C-alpha cells in the first residue's frame, strides 16, 4: 500500500521509495525504515509526522512511498 492510500491516524513504516522524485525525500531523512504517522490527506496533500517533524507531501509523491503497518 502507498502512503496516499493508507488510513489517517495511522502509524506506518516506510518500506520502499520508488521513483526519481524520492531522492529528495531521502535527503530530508525520509528513507526506508522511517516511522511516519499520517495525520490527514485533504485536497492534494498528505500531512504526516516523521522524525518529530510535521511534513506535507503531495499525493502524487505519496503514491511513490510504499508503507506497511
Secondary structure, DSSP 8 states (H G I E B T S, - for coil): -BTTTS-SSEEEEEEEE-STTHHHHHHTT--TT-EEEEEE--TTEEEEEETTEEEEEEHHHHTTEEEE-
